[in-house]
Structures are given as C-alpha cells and as structure tokens.
Amino acid sequence: MGDVSEGEDGKNISEIGIEDLIFYPGGLKRCGGGMSSPALVGTDDATVARVVGMVGNLAGAVAGLPRTHSMSALRSRPPRRAVFWEQQCFASPTKRDYHGEDLIVTPFAQILASLRSVRNNFLSLTNVPTNKSRRSSGAQGSNTPQPRVLAPGDETYMKMAVETMEELDWCLDQLETIQTHRSVSDMASLKFKRMLNKELSHFSESSKSGNQISEYICTTFLDKQQELDLPSLRIEDAASTSGSGDSRSAKKKERAQRGPAAMSHISGVKRPLTHTNSFTGERVPVHGVETPHDEELGKVLSEVDKWGIDIFRIAELSNNRPLTCVAYTAFQSRDLLKTLAIPPKTFVTFMMTLEDHYVKDNPFHNSLHAADVTQSTHTLLNTPALESVFTPLEIMAALFAATIHDVDHPGLTNQFLINSSSELALMYNDESVLENHHLAVAFKLLQNEGCDIFVNMTKKQRQTVRKMVIDMVLSTDMSKHMSLLADLKTMVETKKVAGSGVLLLDNYTDRIQVLENLVHCADLSNPTKPLPLYRKWVALLMEEFFQQGDREREQNMDISPMCDRHNATIEKSQVGFIDYIVHPLWETWADLVHPDAQDILDTLEENRDWYQSMIPPSPPSDDQQGSEQLSDRIHFQVTLEEGDETIENPEDDEDFTGEPGDQEAASADPGM
C-alpha cells in the first residue's frame, strides 16, 4: 500500500474529516455510538496521530485526567445514521456529553456519571480503601477503573482536585435548576425539545416544503405549553376579525337551537350489536372469524410472530375482520384466554363489537391500523431481551391497549377538534382528546352483554388492567412523543452509567414506561415495515390528512400542515418524519433490547434511503433568494421559565449554552 492509508472501503484515511469520522463506513469508535474501529492498512504514525487527535478533540477529553468509564448496560450497536442529539453533540461537543465510551445526553444520566467520576477521583485523592465504602464493588460495574493513588504534591494530584471541584460545581448547578414541580423526565424532555427545535429551524430554512414539514413535526409530536396572553389582542386585530364574527355568531345560534349535548354521554357507542352471521352456539371459528379461506388464512397467520406480516392480506382473507382475527390469534398463541380465564366466545364477541366501532370510511385510522399495531405489539413483546419480564396480565393489558387505541377515531387530528370547539374537545378539556375518547368507548363496550372479557378477574386485577391500559393508550397521543422518548433515553443511559448490565424493571413506573414505549413504537412502526407495506400506509395516511384539509378549506379554517392536497411533499415529509421522529425512537428502543431490533433498524434505513431517492428536484425557494421572505419561515418560540423573556432562536442567543441548565420550553401545538 506504500504510504497510502486506507480503510475497509479503500478510503484515504489521511483525507478523513470530522464529518467522515461520524458517518465513516465501518466507523471510527465514537462515544455512545458503539461503532467499531476500521482496519487501517499501512497507516503511518502521523496519520494515526491526526485521526486520534480528531477523535480526542471531538470527545472533549481532558488529557491526563482519569475519568470514570461506565460499562454500557446495552451492548454496542453497528454504525448508523446519527440522530438529532448525536449530530448536535458532534457539532458542539462538551465534556458532559462524553463519559468513557458512552455518549450521554440526558441530564440525569450526566449528573450520575459526573458523581461517579467525582467518587473515583475522591478515592484517588484521599487513598480511602474501597472496602470502607457501603457501596459494593459490584455496584461500580466491571469496567470501572481502579483509582490511582496520588501524592498531594504531584501536579496530577492538583489537576484532579480542580477537576473534581468543577464536576461537583456542575452537578450543583444542575440540581439547583430542578424546581420542586419539575421531574427528571421534564429535564430530559425539555432538552430534547430544544435540540430538535434547533435541528428543525435549520431544516425549515432549506425550502418552503421544509418549512411545512418542520411545522407538521412540531405541531404533531411536541406537547404544547399553553400560554395565554390576554392583553395581546390589538384594536386592529379585533377589527380584522370582525368579519368572521358574524359566521361564529351564526354557528353559536345553530348550536343553541340544537340544545346542549349531554356531556356525560359517551358518543360513538352504538346499540348492542349481534353477530349471528359470525358464529353459532358455543363454537368459535379456528381463527376467530368465519371465512371460506381458513386454510390460506392459517398459512398467513402462522407468521403472526414475525415482523412485517401482510395485514392487508389478512383483511382480505378474514372477511375484513383483521383486528378480530389478529387479536384472537395473538391471545391464543400466548395461551392468555386459558391463563386469565377469558371465555373464547366472549372474547370474539367483544373483538367484533370493538371492530365494528372503528370507522370503516377512514382511510388510515380504521380496524386495519388497529390490527397492524396489535400484531406489532405482539411481536415486540416476543423480544428475547424482554423474555419472562412481564406477567401474563401485563402482556394482556398491552395487547388489549393496542386493539382499542384508536376505536371510533373520526379521521381528524386532536388539534382540529380543539380548533373547531368540538364536543369531544369540550368534554376532555383539550387534553389528549381522542385518546381519552378511545378509552371511554372501549371500556363502555365491555359493559355490553356478552362482551366483558374480564368477567373472571378479581377486582384487583381489573383495577390493575384498567390503570395500565389507560396509561398505554394515553401514551399514543403523538404530542407526548418527546416526553416518552426522553423517559426511555434517560432509562437507557442511567443503566449504562450504572454499569449493571441488565435492566431491572422492579417497580410499576419502570415497567409501564417500557410498555408505553413499546406500544408507541408499534404505533409508529409503518416506516420499519417492508417497503411495499410502508408505501401503502403512507398513501392511506396522506389521503386522511387531505380529507381533513379539504374540510378545513370548506370551513374557512387554516389548513393544517401536510393536509393540503395541492401543496404537500410526501417523499420529503417521510424523510423528515424518519430522521426527526421515527429513527430516534427506534434507535433508543434498539438500545434497550439490543441486538433484537437490528433488522428493524436496517429496514428503516433502507426505506428512508428509498424515499430520499424519490424526492423530486425543486427550484430554490423564496426563502433562499431574499431575506424579505424571512417571515415565511417557521420560528420556534422558546420561553425562559426563570423570567418573562422570550427568544425566537435559542442558538442565536449569546447566553444559550446548550447545557441541561437551560430552562426553556418549546412551544408547539399538539397533533394527532
């Protein structure tokens, strides 16, 4: 090779830049990414020194000072596309982001890692025997280095003492920012929102389509911090709205003539349904539904444990009863009907009643989607890493939550219902409107004759199942996405720092957190399915969005992002959806259950690349041609909780440090 240094793909190592270090095939080892080092053939000392120096600078390492090396509780992953928090840490690394070989981004895990470093340094500085500590050696993790013994007069001793003081000062600063009303979860969620907002701000400036996609992501997946500014309505604003006042008055009169709705009434629950054509007597069909295609249906359902099963084909073979069919098969395969004393006939009766309460006219949010989420939930529960973790009652609750999670969905988003002052929004005070409705309808259906599948459970079991199901279905509110992701990432990183090697889900909070994220992953699993299935789901979802947009146009409402059939960029929206929402969630889940989700991540990456290749070329936008169009760009308003000051672009503020101590909360509308 001479003096030419090459990696596995023949790339000249001496020409590698920082960006190559992040995305280099085969990957240089990066903190937290679990990337393996590439083979360097014929590399000279100068090149090696340059590469190592770049990695050192990237990690922000402090030379000569010992650090705590935490053993990852979740094993190394192959190199993949960086998620938004990795991109920002690579672009502006700080010492707090890196601990040993792990990238730590959640504030609680950073504090924990720093305190472990302080403890290790303290032992070195004081020469206190480790056997005097009440913490067992096992609590330190197998990769924790043994403390060095230093003499007080050494230069290294003074450096370590200064570093230890700085670590403690930083920890105190972070702890001081935790107000009594703020949880550890809020700290991580706010930080993730800030980081994502920064990424979306840059993305929105690329084009008008980027602006629209950014607004869609922000309004759908970030929980809005509601703020009222009553005196802000100016006289000219009031004058401009006077024209629409007449139409609003007319609508109020119309509602008054109809009379007030009974708010205690759960809308959407039909009269008790009979299914005399479905099955007779006590006999339950082998797949839960009567169909002339039993044999072919059985062949498809034999792969119900596999990821990416064709739900559309199951619907065709089951007389359009995919939800009943999939749920019955999943429960039978797990022997849940026998274990929990659920009468098979009662189960099928309830499932058919439930399926009949899904709106068939919805292009996307119908029983087909519910069947897909149920089968995905079933498959994720089979993950080897979660084997024997959950009880049959918890597994049943997760599957039940998946079956009911969108029942009686109107094909409209939460924000549409809120903006139009719908009865559902009034009933649930604008908070997770649809999710609360799905739960109310489902539990009301259990009261129908012959539908109570929990009839043989104890009161305690019924209460436990109800609580778990409520928690899981409410977590399917997409505006809660960032909070769910932050909680999961905090859990994963905390276990990494602790170096325990396993996740001990020994309390309800941790167990339900994993189940909530599992169902949330299943609900956002379309982009991880085989491309032909993914494309079908995209077409159905976009048609439902467009139908809402048509309705908004007819009612003279502002058309929601991605709902205008005349101005939507489907391919680019899917790339943004994957990059900023789906990939970060699934990569964190893959960390939790490593290596069980690697195939899913591979499919997600392939689908993302396909949609990227299908983005049509577009001319430069007005945003790029002149600053006079700056008002068209999306701005993410950030509120500083310590005071009344607000800033539009946090990255441009000279006091913005990017550290967890920054307390701004991103404002965004809740979505579906």
HUNOR-V610809 format. One record per residue. RES is the residue in one small letter. SS is DSSP state (A for helix, B for strand, O for the rest). D_FIRST is the distance of its C-alpha to the first C-alpha in Angstrom with 1 decimal. Layout:
# HUNOR-V610809
res=RES ss=SS d_first=D_FIRST
res=RES ss=SS d_first=D_FIRST
This chain:
# HUNOR-V610809
res=m ss=O d_first=0.0
res=g ss=O d_first=3.8
res=d ss=O d_first=6.3
res=v ss=O d_first=5.8
res=s ss=O d_first=7.5
res=e ss=B d_first=8.4
res=g ss=O d_first=11.5
res=e ss=O d_first=13.0
res=d ss=O d_first=13.8
res=g ss=O d_first=10.6
res=k ss=O d_first=12.3
res=n ss=B d_first=11.0
res=i ss=A d_first=12.4
res=s ss=A d_first=13.4
res=e ss=A d_first=15.7
res=i ss=O d_first=17.4
res=g ss=O d_first=21.2
res=i ss=A d_first=24.0
res=e ss=A d_first=24.8
res=d ss=A d_first=21.3
res=l ss=A d_first=21.8
res=i ss=A d_first=25.0
res=f ss=A d_first=24.1
res=y ss=O d_first=20.3
res=p ss=O d_first=20.0
res=g ss=O d_first=19.6
res=g ss=O d_first=20.9
res=l ss=O d_first=20.6
res=k ss=O d_first=23.7
res=r ss=O d_first=26.6
res=c ss=O d_first=30.1
res=g ss=O d_first=32.3
res=g ss=O d_first=29.9
res=g ss=O d_first=28.8
res=m ss=O d_first=25.2
res=s ss=O d_first=22.6
res=s ss=O d_first=19.4
res=p ss=O d_first=16.2
res=a ss=O d_first=13.3
res=l ss=O d_first=10.9
res=v ss=B d_first=7.5
res=g ss=O d_first=6.1
res=t ss=O d_first=9.1
res=d ss=O d_first=11.1
res=d ss=A d_first=14.8
res=a ss=A d_first=16.0
res=t ss=A d_first=14.3
res=v ss=A d_first=15.6
res=a ss=A d_first=18.9
res=r ss=A d_first=19.1
res=v ss=A d_first=18.6
res=v ss=A d_first=21.0
res=g ss=A d_first=23.3
res=m ss=A d_first=23.5
res=v ss=A d_first=24.4
res=g ss=A d_first=26.9
res=n ss=A d_first=28.5
res=l ss=A d_first=28.6
res=a ss=A d_first=30.4
res=g ss=O d_first=32.8
res=a ss=O d_first=32.5
res=v ss=O d_first=34.8
res=a ss=O d_first=33.0
res=g ss=O d_first=34.6
res=l ss=O d_first=37.2
res=p ss=O d_first=37.2
res=r ss=O d_first=37.5
res=t ss=O d_first=38.9
res=h ss=O d_first=36.2
res=s ss=O d_first=37.9
res=m ss=O d_first=37.0
res=s ss=O d_first=36.8
res=a ss=O d_first=39.6
res=l ss=O d_first=37.7
res=r ss=O d_first=34.4
res=s ss=O d_first=31.0
res=r ss=O d_first=30.5
res=p ss=O d_first=27.5
res=p ss=O d_first=26.3
res=r ss=O d_first=28.8
res=r ss=O d_first=30.2
res=a ss=O d_first=31.6
res=v ss=O d_first=35.4
res=f ss=A d_first=37.6
res=w ss=A d_first=37.9
res=e ss=A d_first=34.2
res=q ss=A d_first=33.6
res=q ss=A d_first=36.2
res=c ss=A d_first=35.0
res=f ss=A d_first=31.5
res=a ss=A d_first=33.1
res=s ss=O d_first=35.5
res=p ss=O d_first=34.6
res=t ss=O d_first=37.4
res=k ss=A d_first=37.5
res=r ss=A d_first=39.9
res=d ss=A d_first=37.5
res=y ss=B d_first=35.1
res=h ss=B d_first=36.1
res=g ss=O d_first=33.5
res=e ss=O d_first=31.1
res=d ss=B d_first=33.8
res=l ss=B d_first=34.6
res=i ss=O d_first=38.4
res=v ss=O d_first=40.3
res=t ss=O d_first=43.9
res=p ss=A d_first=46.2
res=f ss=A d_first=47.8
res=a ss=A d_first=44.6
res=q ss=A d_first=43.4
res=i ss=A d_first=46.7
res=l ss=A d_first=46.4
res=a ss=A d_first=42.9
res=s ss=A d_first=44.1
res=l ss=A d_first=47.1
res=r ss=A d_first=45.0
res=s ss=A d_first=42.9
res=v ss=A d_first=46.3
res=r ss=A d_first=47.6
res=n ss=A d_first=44.6
res=n ss=A d_first=44.8
res=f ss=A d_first=48.6
res=l ss=A d_first=48.1
res=s ss=A d_first=45.8
res=l ss=A d_first=48.3
res=t ss=A d_first=51.4
res=n ss=O d_first=50.3
res=v ss=O d_first=52.5
res=p ss=O d_first=52.0
res=t ss=A d_first=50.4
res=n ss=A d_first=53.1
res=k ss=A d_first=55.6
res=s ss=O d_first=54.2
res=r ss=O d_first=56.0
res=r ss=O d_first=52.6
res=s ss=O d_first=51.2
res=s ss=A d_first=47.8
res=g ss=A d_first=47.0
res=a ss=A d_first=47.6
res=q ss=A d_first=44.7
res=g ss=O d_first=42.1
res=s ss=O d_first=39.9
res=n ss=O d_first=37.0
res=t ss=O d_first=39.3
res=p ss=O d_first=38.3
res=q ss=O d_first=41.0
res=p ss=O d_first=42.5
res=r ss=O d_first=41.9
res=v ss=O d_first=45.0
res=l ss=O d_first=45.3
res=a ss=O d_first=47.9
res=p ss=O d_first=49.9
res=g ss=O d_first=49.2
res=d ss=O d_first=45.4
res=e ss=A d_first=43.5
res=t ss=A d_first=41.6
res=y ss=A d_first=45.0
res=m ss=A d_first=46.2
res=k ss=A d_first=43.0
res=m ss=A d_first=43.4
res=a ss=A d_first=47.1
res=v ss=A d_first=46.5
res=e ss=A d_first=43.9
res=t ss=A d_first=46.3
res=m ss=A d_first=49.1
res=e ss=A d_first=46.9
res=e ss=A d_first=46.1
res=l ss=A d_first=49.8
res=d ss=A d_first=50.8
res=w ss=A d_first=48.4
res=c ss=A d_first=49.7
res=l ss=A d_first=53.3
res=d ss=A d_first=52.6
res=q ss=A d_first=51.3
res=l ss=A d_first=54.3
res=e ss=A d_first=56.7
res=t ss=A d_first=55.6
res=i ss=O d_first=56.6
res=q ss=O d_first=60.1
res=t ss=O d_first=62.5
res=h ss=O d_first=62.2
res=r ss=O d_first=58.5
res=s ss=O d_first=56.5
res=v ss=A d_first=52.9
res=s ss=A d_first=52.3
res=d ss=A d_first=53.5
res=m ss=A d_first=51.1
res=a ss=A d_first=48.1
res=s ss=A d_first=49.5
res=l ss=A d_first=50.4
res=k ss=A d_first=46.9
res=f ss=A d_first=45.3
res=k ss=A d_first=47.8
res=r ss=A d_first=47.0
res=m ss=A d_first=43.2
res=l ss=A d_first=43.7
res=n ss=A d_first=46.2
res=k ss=A d_first=43.7
res=e ss=A d_first=41.1
res=l ss=A d_first=43.9
res=s ss=A d_first=45.1
res=h ss=A d_first=41.8
res=f ss=A d_first=41.7
res=s ss=A d_first=45.3
res=e ss=O d_first=44.7
res=s ss=O d_first=42.2
res=s ss=O d_first=45.1
res=k ss=A d_first=48.6
res=s ss=A d_first=47.2
res=g ss=A d_first=45.1
res=n ss=A d_first=48.3
res=q ss=A d_first=50.1
res=i ss=A d_first=47.5
res=s ss=A d_first=47.3
res=e ss=A d_first=51.1
res=y ss=A d_first=51.1
res=i ss=A d_first=48.7
res=c ss=A d_first=50.6
res=t ss=A d_first=54.0
res=t ss=A d_first=53.2
res=f ss=A d_first=51.0
res=l ss=O d_first=52.1
res=d ss=O d_first=55.5
res=k ss=O d_first=57.7
res=q ss=O d_first=59.3
res=q ss=O d_first=62.7
res=e ss=O d_first=64.3
res=l ss=O d_first=67.6
res=d ss=O d_first=68.6
res=l ss=A d_first=72.2
res=p ss=A d_first=73.3
res=s ss=A d_first=70.3
res=l ss=O d_first=72.2
res=r ss=O d_first=73.4
res=i ss=A d_first=76.5
res=e ss=A d_first=74.6
res=d ss=A d_first=72.5
res=a ss=A d_first=75.7
res=a ss=A d_first=77.1
res=s ss=A d_first=74.0
res=t ss=O d_first=74.4
res=s ss=A d_first=78.1
res=g ss=A d_first=77.6
res=s ss=A d_first=75.8
res=g ss=A d_first=78.5
res=d ss=A d_first=80.9
res=s ss=A d_first=78.6
res=r ss=A d_first=77.8
res=s ss=A d_first=81.6
res=a ss=A d_first=82.2
res=k ss=A d_first=79.6
res=k ss=A d_first=81.2
res=k ss=A d_first=84.6
res=e ss=A d_first=83.2
res=r ss=A d_first=81.8
res=a ss=A d_first=85.2
res=q ss=A d_first=87.1
res=r ss=A d_first=84.9
res=g ss=O d_first=85.8
res=p ss=O d_first=83.6
res=a ss=O d_first=81.1
res=a ss=O d_first=81.6
res=m ss=O d_first=78.7
res=s ss=O d_first=79.0
res=h ss=O d_first=78.5
res=i ss=O d_first=75.1
res=s ss=O d_first=74.5
res=g ss=O d_first=72.7
res=v ss=O d_first=74.3
res=k ss=O d_first=76.1
res=r ss=O d_first=79.2
res=p ss=O d_first=78.6
res=l ss=O d_first=76.9
res=t ss=O d_first=77.8
res=h ss=O d_first=75.5
res=t ss=O d_first=78.0
res=n ss=O d_first=75.9
res=s ss=O d_first=72.9
res=f ss=O d_first=74.2
res=t ss=O d_first=77.6
res=g ss=O d_first=79.2
res=e ss=O d_first=77.0
res=r ss=O d_first=74.4
res=v ss=O d_first=71.0
res=p ss=O d_first=68.7
res=v ss=O d_first=65.8
res=h ss=O d_first=63.3
res=g ss=O d_first=65.8
res=v ss=O d_first=66.8
res=e ss=O d_first=68.8
res=t ss=O d_first=66.9
res=p ss=O d_first=67.1
res=h ss=O d_first=63.4
res=d ss=A d_first=63.3
res=e ss=A d_first=61.1
res=e ss=A d_first=58.4
res=l ss=A d_first=58.6
res=g ss=A d_first=58.2
res=k ss=A d_first=55.0
res=v ss=A d_first=53.5
res=l ss=A d_first=54.8
res=s ss=O d_first=53.3
res=e ss=O d_first=50.0
res=v ss=O d_first=51.7
res=d ss=O d_first=49.4
res=k ss=O d_first=46.2
res=w ss=O d_first=44.6
res=g ss=O d_first=45.2
res=i ss=O d_first=48.3
res=d ss=O d_first=50.1
res=i ss=A d_first=53.1
res=f ss=A d_first=54.2
res=r ss=A d_first=54.8
res=i ss=A d_first=56.6
res=a ss=A d_first=58.9
res=e ss=A d_first=59.7
res=l ss=A d_first=60.5
res=s ss=O d_first=62.6
res=n ss=O d_first=65.1
res=n ss=O d_first=63.3
res=r ss=O d_first=63.5
res=p ss=A d_first=59.8
res=l ss=A d_first=60.6
res=t ss=A d_first=63.3
res=c ss=A d_first=61.4
res=v ss=A d_first=58.1
res=a ss=A d_first=60.0
res=y ss=A d_first=62.2
res=t ss=A d_first=59.3
res=a ss=A d_first=57.3
res=f ss=A d_first=60.4
res=q ss=A d_first=61.3
res=s ss=A d_first=57.8
res=r ss=O d_first=58.0
res=d ss=O d_first=61.6
res=l ss=A d_first=62.6
res=l ss=A d_first=65.9
res=k ss=A d_first=67.1
res=t ss=A d_first=65.6
res=l ss=O d_first=67.1
res=a ss=O d_first=70.3
res=i ss=O d_first=69.7
res=p ss=O d_first=72.0
res=p ss=A d_first=69.9
res=k ss=A d_first=72.6
res=t ss=A d_first=72.7
res=f ss=A d_first=68.9
res=v ss=A d_first=68.8
res=t ss=A d_first=71.8
res=f ss=A d_first=70.2
res=m ss=A d_first=66.9
res=m ss=A d_first=68.7
res=t ss=A d_first=70.8
res=l ss=A d_first=67.7
res=e ss=A d_first=65.9
res=d ss=A d_first=69.0
res=h ss=O d_first=68.8
res=y ss=O d_first=65.3
res=v ss=O d_first=66.0
res=k ss=O d_first=65.1
res=d ss=O d_first=65.1
res=n ss=O d_first=62.2
res=p ss=O d_first=59.0
res=f ss=O d_first=56.8
res=h ss=O d_first=58.8
res=n ss=O d_first=60.6
res=s ss=A d_first=60.8
res=l ss=A d_first=57.6
res=h ss=A d_first=55.6
res=a ss=A d_first=57.5
res=a ss=A d_first=56.6
res=d ss=A d_first=52.9
res=v ss=A d_first=52.9
res=t ss=A d_first=54.9
res=q ss=A d_first=52.6
res=s ss=A d_first=49.5
res=t ss=A d_first=51.4
res=h ss=A d_first=52.2
res=t ss=A d_first=48.5
res=l ss=A d_first=47.3
res=l ss=A d_first=50.0
res=n ss=O d_first=48.5
res=t ss=O d_first=45.3
res=p ss=A d_first=44.6
res=a ss=A d_first=44.0
res=l ss=A d_first=47.6
res=e ss=O d_first=49.1
res=s ss=O d_first=52.5
res=v ss=O d_first=52.3
res=f ss=O d_first=55.0
res=t ss=O d_first=58.5
res=p ss=A d_first=60.0
res=l ss=A d_first=62.1
res=e ss=A d_first=59.1
res=i ss=A d_first=57.2
res=m ss=A d_first=60.4
res=a ss=A d_first=60.7
res=a ss=A d_first=57.2
res=l ss=A d_first=57.7
res=f ss=A d_first=61.2
res=a ss=A d_first=59.8
res=a ss=A d_first=57.3
res=t ss=A d_first=60.1
res=i ss=A d_first=62.4
res=h ss=O d_first=60.0
res=d ss=O d_first=60.8
res=v ss=O d_first=64.3
res=d ss=O d_first=66.6
res=h ss=O d_first=63.8
res=p ss=O d_first=65.3
res=g ss=O d_first=62.1
res=l ss=O d_first=62.2
res=t ss=O d_first=60.3
res=n ss=A d_first=61.8
res=q ss=A d_first=61.7
res=f ss=A d_first=63.7
res=l ss=A d_first=66.3
res=i ss=A d_first=66.5
res=n ss=A d_first=66.7
res=s ss=O d_first=69.5
res=s ss=O d_first=71.5
res=s ss=O d_first=71.5
res=e ss=A d_first=73.7
res=l ss=A d_first=70.7
res=a ss=A d_first=69.3
res=l ss=A d_first=72.7
res=m ss=A d_first=73.0
res=y ss=O d_first=69.7
res=n ss=O d_first=69.8
res=d ss=O d_first=66.6
res=e ss=O d_first=64.5
res=s ss=O d_first=62.3
res=v ss=A d_first=65.0
res=l ss=A d_first=63.7
res=e ss=A d_first=62.3
res=n ss=A d_first=65.7
res=h ss=A d_first=67.4
res=h ss=A d_first=65.2
res=l ss=A d_first=66.2
res=a ss=A d_first=69.9
res=v ss=A d_first=70.1
res=a ss=A d_first=68.3
res=f ss=A d_first=70.5
res=k ss=A d_first=73.5
res=l ss=A d_first=72.8
res=l ss=O d_first=72.8
res=q ss=O d_first=76.5
res=n ss=O d_first=77.3
res=e ss=O d_first=79.2
res=g ss=O d_first=77.1
res=c ss=O d_first=73.8
res=d ss=O d_first=73.6
res=i ss=O d_first=70.6
res=f ss=O d_first=71.0
res=v ss=O d_first=74.6
res=n ss=O d_first=74.2
res=m ss=O d_first=72.1
res=t ss=O d_first=73.7
res=k ss=A d_first=74.4
res=k ss=A d_first=71.6
res=q ss=A d_first=69.1
res=r ss=A d_first=70.2
res=q ss=A d_first=69.8
res=t ss=A d_first=66.4
res=v ss=A d_first=65.2
res=r ss=A d_first=66.7
res=k ss=A d_first=65.0
res=m ss=A d_first=61.6
res=v ss=A d_first=62.0
res=i ss=A d_first=63.2
res=d ss=A d_first=60.2
res=m ss=A d_first=57.7
res=v ss=A d_first=59.3
res=l ss=A d_first=59.6
res=s ss=O d_first=55.9
res=t ss=O d_first=55.3
res=d ss=O d_first=56.6
res=m ss=A d_first=53.5
res=s ss=A d_first=54.5
res=k ss=A d_first=53.9
res=h ss=A d_first=50.3
res=m ss=A d_first=48.9
res=s ss=A d_first=51.2
res=l ss=A d_first=50.1
res=l ss=A d_first=46.4
res=a ss=A d_first=47.0
res=d ss=A d_first=49.0
res=l ss=A d_first=46.4
res=k ss=A d_first=43.5
res=t ss=A d_first=45.7
res=m ss=A d_first=46.4
res=v ss=A d_first=42.7
res=e ss=A d_first=41.6
res=t ss=A d_first=44.6
res=k ss=A d_first=43.7
res=k ss=A d_first=40.1
res=v ss=A d_first=41.5
res=a ss=A d_first=44.1
res=g ss=O d_first=41.4
res=s ss=O d_first=44.0
res=g ss=O d_first=41.7
res=v ss=O d_first=44.4
res=l ss=O d_first=46.6
res=l ss=O d_first=50.2
res=l ss=O d_first=52.3
res=d ss=O d_first=55.5
res=n ss=O d_first=57.6
res=y ss=A d_first=58.8
res=t ss=A d_first=56.9
res=d ss=A d_first=53.4
res=r ss=A d_first=54.3
res=i ss=A d_first=55.7
res=q ss=A d_first=52.8
res=v ss=A d_first=50.4
res=l ss=A d_first=52.8
res=e ss=A d_first=53.3
res=n ss=A d_first=49.5
res=l ss=A d_first=49.3
res=v ss=A d_first=52.0
res=h ss=A d_first=50.5
res=c ss=A d_first=47.1
res=a ss=A d_first=49.0
res=d ss=A d_first=50.8
res=l ss=O d_first=47.6
res=s ss=O d_first=45.8
res=n ss=A d_first=46.1
res=p ss=A d_first=42.6
res=t ss=A d_first=41.1
res=k ss=O d_first=42.9
res=p ss=O d_first=41.6
res=l ss=A d_first=41.4
res=p ss=A d_first=44.5
res=l ss=A d_first=46.6
res=y ss=A d_first=45.1
res=r ss=A d_first=46.0
res=k ss=A d_first=49.5
res=w ss=A d_first=50.0
res=v ss=A d_first=48.8
res=a ss=A d_first=51.3
res=l ss=A d_first=54.1
res=l ss=A d_first=53.4
res=m ss=A d_first=53.2
res=e ss=A d_first=56.5
res=e ss=A d_first=58.2
res=f ss=A d_first=56.9
res=f ss=A d_first=58.2
res=q ss=A d_first=61.5
res=q ss=A d_first=61.9
res=g ss=A d_first=61.0
res=d ss=A d_first=63.6
res=r ss=A d_first=66.1
res=e ss=A d_first=65.2
res=r ss=A d_first=65.7
res=e ss=A d_first=69.1
res=q ss=O d_first=70.2
res=n ss=O d_first=69.0
res=m ss=O d_first=66.6
res=d ss=O d_first=63.2
res=i ss=O d_first=60.7
res=s ss=O d_first=58.2
res=p ss=O d_first=54.4
res=m ss=O d_first=52.9
res=c ss=O d_first=56.4
res=d ss=O d_first=57.1
res=r ss=O d_first=56.5
res=h ss=O d_first=56.5
res=n ss=O d_first=53.8
res=a ss=O d_first=51.2
res=t ss=O d_first=47.5
res=i ss=A d_first=46.9
res=e ss=A d_first=43.1
res=k ss=A d_first=42.3
res=s ss=A d_first=44.8
res=q ss=A d_first=43.1
res=v ss=A d_first=39.7
res=g ss=A d_first=41.4
res=f ss=A d_first=43.4
res=i ss=A d_first=40.3
res=d ss=A d_first=38.3
res=y ss=A d_first=41.2
res=i ss=A d_first=43.4
res=v ss=A d_first=42.2
res=h ss=A d_first=38.6
res=p ss=A d_first=39.5
res=l ss=A d_first=42.4
res=w ss=A d_first=40.5
res=e ss=A d_first=37.5
res=t ss=A d_first=39.9
res=w ss=A d_first=41.7
res=a ss=A d_first=38.5
res=d ss=A d_first=38.0
res=l ss=A d_first=41.5
res=v ss=A d_first=41.1
res=h ss=O d_first=37.4
res=p ss=O d_first=36.0
res=d ss=O d_first=38.9
res=a ss=O d_first=38.4
res=q ss=A d_first=34.7
res=d ss=A d_first=35.6
res=i ss=A d_first=38.1
res=l ss=A d_first=35.5
res=d ss=A d_first=33.2
res=t ss=A d_first=36.1
res=l ss=A d_first=37.0
res=e ss=A d_first=33.5
res=e ss=A d_first=33.7
res=n ss=A d_first=37.2
res=r ss=A d_first=36.3
res=d ss=A d_first=33.6
res=w ss=A d_first=36.1
res=y ss=A d_first=38.7
res=q ss=A d_first=36.3
res=s ss=A d_first=35.5
res=m ss=O d_first=39.2
res=i ss=O d_first=40.2
res=p ss=O d_first=41.8
res=p ss=O d_first=40.9
res=s ss=O d_first=43.6
res=p ss=O d_first=44.7
res=p ss=O d_first=44.4
res=s ss=O d_first=47.2
res=d ss=A d_first=50.0
res=d ss=A d_first=48.6
res=q ss=A d_first=45.6
res=q ss=A d_first=47.8
res=g ss=O d_first=50.4
res=s ss=A d_first=51.3
res=e ss=A d_first=54.8
res=q ss=A d_first=53.6
res=l ss=A d_first=52.4
res=s ss=A d_first=55.4
res=d ss=A d_first=54.0
res=r ss=O d_first=51.0
res=i ss=O d_first=51.3
res=h ss=O d_first=51.9
res=f ss=O d_first=51.7
res=q ss=O d_first=54.5
res=v ss=B d_first=53.9
res=t ss=B d_first=56.9
res=l ss=B d_first=56.8
res=e ss=O d_first=59.0
res=e ss=O d_first=60.0
res=g ss=O d_first=61.9
res=d ss=O d_first=63.0
res=e ss=O d_first=60.2
res=t ss=B d_first=57.9
res=i ss=B d_first=54.7
res=e ss=O d_first=53.3
res=n ss=O d_first=49.6
res=p ss=A d_first=48.8
res=e ss=A d_first=45.3
res=d ss=A d_first=47.2
res=d ss=O d_first=49.6
res=e ss=O d_first=48.8
res=d ss=O d_first=50.2
res=f ss=O d_first=47.9
res=t ss=O d_first=45.5
res=g ss=O d_first=44.0
res=e ss=O d_first=45.0
res=p ss=O d_first=47.1
res=g ss=O d_first=50.1
res=d ss=O d_first=50.4
res=q ss=O d_first=53.3
res=e ss=B d_first=53.3
res=a ss=B d_first=54.1
res=a ss=B d_first=52.9
res=s ss=O d_first=55.7
res=a ss=O d_first=55.2
res=d ss=O d_first=57.5
res=p ss=O d_first=57.4
res=g ss=O d_first=56.5
res=m ss=O d_first=57.1
